[in-house]
Amino acid sequence: MSISPKLIGLAVVLCAAAGAVSAADTQPVQTVKDTYPGLATDSLPYARLKDLPAGVILESGGVKITPNDLNERIREAPKEFWPQLKRNLFFVLEGVAAQAFLSYEAVQNKDAASASDKDAIQAYLARVTGDLTVSDDEIKSYYDKNKDTMGGAAFDQVKDQLKQFLLDQKRMEATKVYVVGIGQRYEIDVNKAWVAKQYAAAMNNPVDKVRKSGKPTIVDFGADGCQPCELMVPILASLTNDYAGKANVLFVHVRKEPVLAARYGIDVIPVQAFFDKDGKEVFRHTGFYPKDQIVAKLAEMGAK
């Protein structure tokens, strides 16, 4: 895929050149984020909904993404996950688009050299997030909150591992923010008829269904064989009973639903995501979460 995206003004971070924006481009346009909340989770929340030529799903300058590009990406995944990916084609599109635009930026900023696209992008993002640090206070705070999952290890025994873990978490979060900003650095158009179809398919999943129920919701993303995940099992069972009719309590097994987990940005487990009665995510916690703290959070959201 040739990479020559259409830049917005001089807003491209670290890039050397930018094109002018015409008067027509300053007029209000429909974006994916505003028209289909919750659909874009990666690189395309700010993409504009437009009528595009037949067979073109995304366009930005010389960049064009077609259904065949998405099919090629799907075929790279294990076959058992193809049905999930086909139900989440917008998610697949975001991954293809992110690779295209980040590859372009890596080339512009001399991170490509002779490396593969994947290696060049990793090197580029490592440089973008390279100044992040973790303080001793942050490490100690995390240890204190998650001591029950440390297997009895003293703080000094796990300090170095926790430091690396927290640094990796910060880098992942900074990377997410940077990737989401792609649509603010480039003029990206997506096929509005195609997006409308994908929205209906993507929202047909357990998480988005409970988010639309009109009740506060907690979703726990976890899996078998994970100690803090297993500690959450009796808590979730108790919460399900306590909040029947008042709030939704949902568990998502990330190994069985990897695409849904990826759409919600789950990089480690367990994660507890809280959504208000309007379906807006208002809080997220990573790791074991005691019942009393969950109850307090749900009370803040109006569930008692």
C-alpha positions in Angstrom: 0.0 0.0 0.0 1.5 3.3 -1.0 1.7 5.8 1.8 1.1 9.5 1.0 -1.6 10.6 3.4 -3.2 14.0 3.4 -1.8 16.1 6.3 -3.8 18.6 8.3 -1.9 21.9 8.4 1.3 21.7 10.4 -0.2 19.4 13.1 1.7 16.2 12.2 3.9 15.5 15.2 7.6 15.1 14.3 6.8 15.2 10.6 8.7 17.5 8.3 6.0 18.7 5.9 2.3 19.5 5.8 -0.2 20.5 3.1 -2.6 23.4 3.2 -6.2 23.1 4.3 -8.8 24.5 1.9 -11.7 26.6 3.0 -14.1 23.7 2.4 -12.1 21.6 4.8 -12.9 24.0 7.6 -16.6 23.4 7.4 -18.2 21.1 10.1 -18.2 17.4 9.0 -19.6 14.3 10.5 -17.0 12.2 12.3 -17.0 8.5 13.4 -16.6 9.6 17.0 -19.7 11.9 17.0 -21.9 9.8 14.8 -21.1 6.3 16.1 -19.9 6.6 19.7 -18.1 3.6 20.9 -17.3 2.2 17.5 -13.8 3.7 17.0 -11.3 2.5 19.6 -8.0 3.1 17.9 -6.9 5.3 15.0 -10.2 6.5 13.4 -12.4 8.4 15.9 -11.8 11.6 14.1 -12.2 10.2 10.5 -14.8 12.0 8.4 -17.8 10.2 7.1 -17.9 10.7 3.3 -19.3 9.2 0.1 -16.3 7.4 -1.4 -15.8 5.6 -4.7 -17.1 2.1 -4.9 -14.6 -0.4 -3.4 -12.9 2.3 -1.3 -13.4 2.1 2.5 -10.8 4.7 3.5 -9.0 7.5 1.7 -6.4 10.0 2.7 -4.4 11.6 -0.1 -2.7 8.7 -1.8 -3.8 6.2 0.8 -6.7 4.0 -0.1 -7.9 1.0 1.9 -10.2 -1.6 0.2 -12.1 -4.7 1.4 -9.2 -6.8 0.0 -6.8 -5.1 2.4 -9.0 -6.0 5.3 -9.4 -9.6 4.1 -5.6 -9.9 3.9 -5.3 -8.7 7.5 -7.9 -11.2 8.7 -6.1 -14.1 7.1 -3.1 -13.2 9.2 -5.0 -14.1 12.4 -5.7 -17.7 13.6 -8.6 -19.1 11.7 -10.8 -19.7 14.8 -10.9 -15.9 15.2 -12.0 -15.1 11.7 -15.7 -15.0 12.5 -15.1 -12.5 15.3 -13.0 -10.3 13.1 -15.5 -10.4 10.3 -18.1 -9.1 12.8 -15.8 -6.3 13.7 -14.5 -5.1 10.3 -14.2 -1.5 11.5 -11.8 -2.7 14.2 -9.8 -4.4 11.5 -9.8 -1.2 9.4 -8.4 0.7 12.3 -5.5 -1.7 12.6 -4.7 -1.5 8.9 -5.0 2.3 9.0 -2.8 2.7 12.0 -0.1 0.6 10.4 -0.3 2.7 7.2 0.0 6.1 8.9 2.5 5.0 11.5 4.7 3.4 8.8 4.6 6.8 6.9 5.6 8.7 10.1 8.4 6.2 10.8 9.8 6.7 7.2 9.5 10.5 7.6 11.4 10.4 10.9 14.2 8.0 9.8 13.0 5.1 11.9 12.4 2.8 8.9 16.0 2.2 7.6 15.9 -1.4 6.3 13.6 -2.7 9.0 10.2 -4.2 8.3 7.1 -2.1 8.7 6.4 -3.6 12.1 9.9 -3.1 13.4 10.1 0.4 12.1 6.8 1.3 13.8 7.9 -0.2 17.1 11.2 1.8 16.9 9.3 5.0 16.1 6.8 4.5 18.9 9.6 3.6 21.4 11.1 7.0 20.6 7.8 8.9 20.9 7.2 7.3 24.4 10.9 7.1 25.4 10.8 9.9 28.1 8.3 8.2 30.4 9.3 7.2 33.9 7.9 5.5 37.0 8.5 6.9 40.5 9.1 4.9 43.7 5.9 6.3 45.1 3.9 4.9 42.1 5.5 1.5 42.6 4.8 1.4 46.3 1.2 2.5 45.8 0.6 -0.2 43.3 2.2 -2.8 45.6 0.1 -1.7 48.5 -3.2 -1.9 46.5 -2.3 -5.3 45.1 -0.4 -7.0 47.9 -2.9 -9.9 48.1 -1.9 -11.0 44.6 1.9 -10.9 45.3 2.1 -14.4 46.8 3.5 -13.0 50.0 6.5 -11.4 48.4 8.0 -8.4 50.2 8.1 -5.0 48.3 11.8 -5.1 47.7 11.5 -8.6 46.1 9.1 -7.4 43.4 10.0 -3.7 43.1 12.0 -4.1 39.9 9.4 -6.3 38.2 6.6 -3.8 39.2 8.6 -0.9 37.9 8.9 -2.5 34.5 5.3 -3.5 34.5 4.1 0.0 35.4 6.5 1.5 32.8 5.1 -0.8 30.2 1.6 0.2 31.1 2.4 3.9 30.8 4.0 3.3 27.4 1.0 1.3 26.2 -1.3 4.1 27.3 0.8 6.8 25.7 0.9 4.8 22.5 -2.9 4.5 22.5 -3.2 8.3 22.9 -0.8 8.8 20.1 -2.5 6.4 17.7 -5.9 7.9 18.5 -4.4 11.2 17.5 -3.8 10.0 13.9 -7.1 11.4 12.8 -6.2 14.8 14.2 -2.9 14.8 12.3 -4.3 13.7 8.9 -7.4 14.3 6.8 -9.0 10.8 6.7 -12.3 10.0 5.0 -14.2 6.8 5.5 -17.1 5.4 3.5 -20.2 6.4 5.5 -22.5 3.7 4.1 -19.9 1.0 4.9 -19.4 2.4 8.4 -23.1 2.5 9.1 -23.3 -1.2 8.3 -20.3 -2.1 10.5 -21.7 -0.1 13.4 -24.7 -2.4 13.6 -22.6 -5.5 13.5 -20.0 -4.3 16.0 -22.6 -3.3 18.6 -24.1 -6.8 18.7 -22.0 -8.0 21.6 -22.6 -8.5 25.3 -20.7 -5.4 26.5 -22.3 -2.9 24.2 -25.7 -4.5 24.9 -25.5 -4.0 28.6 -24.1 -0.5 28.1 -27.4 0.4 26.4 -29.6 -1.0 29.2 -30.0 2.3 31.0 -28.3 0.9 34.1 -24.8 1.4 35.6 -22.5 -1.4 34.5 -19.3 -3.1 35.6 -17.5 -5.3 33.1 -14.7 -7.5 34.4 -12.2 -8.7 31.6 -10.3 -11.7 32.7 -9.5 -15.4 32.0 -8.9 -18.7 33.7 -5.5 -19.5 35.1 -4.9 -15.9 36.3 -4.6 -15.6 40.1 -6.1 -12.1 40.5 -8.8 -13.0 37.9 -9.8 -16.1 40.0 -9.9 -13.9 43.1 -12.5 -11.8 41.3 -14.8 -14.7 40.6 -16.6 -14.9 44.0 -16.8 -11.1 44.1 -18.5 -10.9 40.8 -20.9 -13.7 41.8 -21.8 -11.8 44.9 -22.2 -8.5 43.0 -24.5 -10.1 40.5 -26.8 -11.2 43.3 -26.6 -7.9 45.2 -27.3 -5.6 42.2 -29.9 -7.7 40.4 -32.2 -5.2 38.7 -30.0 -2.2 39.8 -26.8 -2.6 37.8 -25.2 -5.0 35.3 -22.3 -7.2 36.3 -20.6 -8.8 33.3 -17.6 -11.1 32.9 -15.7 -11.3 29.5 -13.3 -14.2 29.0 -10.6 -12.5 27.0 -9.2 -15.7 25.5 -12.6 -16.6 24.1 -13.4 -13.1 23.0 -10.0 -11.6 22.0 -11.4 -9.2 19.5 -14.0 -7.7 21.9 -11.2 -7.4 24.5 -8.9 -5.7 22.0 -11.7 -3.3 21.0 -11.9 -2.3 24.7 -8.1 -1.9 24.9 -7.4 -4.8 27.3 -3.7 -5.4 27.5 -3.4 -7.0 30.9 -6.0 -8.8 33.1 -8.0 -8.5 35.1 -9.5 -5.1 34.2 -12.7 -3.7 35.6 -14.4 -1.1 33.4 -17.3 0.9 34.8 -20.0 2.5 32.6 -22.7 4.9 33.7 -26.4 4.5 32.9 -25.8 6.3 29.6 -23.1 3.8 28.6 -20.2 6.2 29.0 -17.0 4.7 30.6 -16.3 6.6 33.8 -13.6 4.6 35.5 -11.2 1.7 34.8 -9.2 -0.4 37.2 -6.4 -2.9 36.5 -5.7 -5.8 38.9 -7.6 -7.3 41.8 -10.3 -5.0 43.0 -11.9 -5.6 46.5 -15.6 -5.8 46.7 -16.0 -2.8 49.1 -14.2 -0.5 46.6 -16.4 -1.7 43.8 -19.5 -1.1 45.9 -18.3 2.4 46.6 -17.6 3.1 42.9 -21.1 1.8 41.9 -22.6 4.0 44.6 -20.9 7.0 43.0 -22.7 6.0 39.8 -26.1 5.8 41.5 -26.3 2.0 42.0 -27.0 1.2 45.7 
